[in-house]
């Protein structure tokens, strides 16, 4: 019974660690994606304004 309990605890901690790392990975990817998108959007806006000015 104790062995099963330990196994359950180990499994839940492993799952928690995996969940945390997946969340961190997804968050950093979303962060980088948003940064790239903002960068591209601002460049497009600047280009549009320049073409309007010319």
Secondary structure, 3 states (H helix, E strand, C coil): CHHHHHHHHHHHHHHHHHHHHHHHHHHHHHHHHHHHHHHHHHHHHHHHHHHHHC
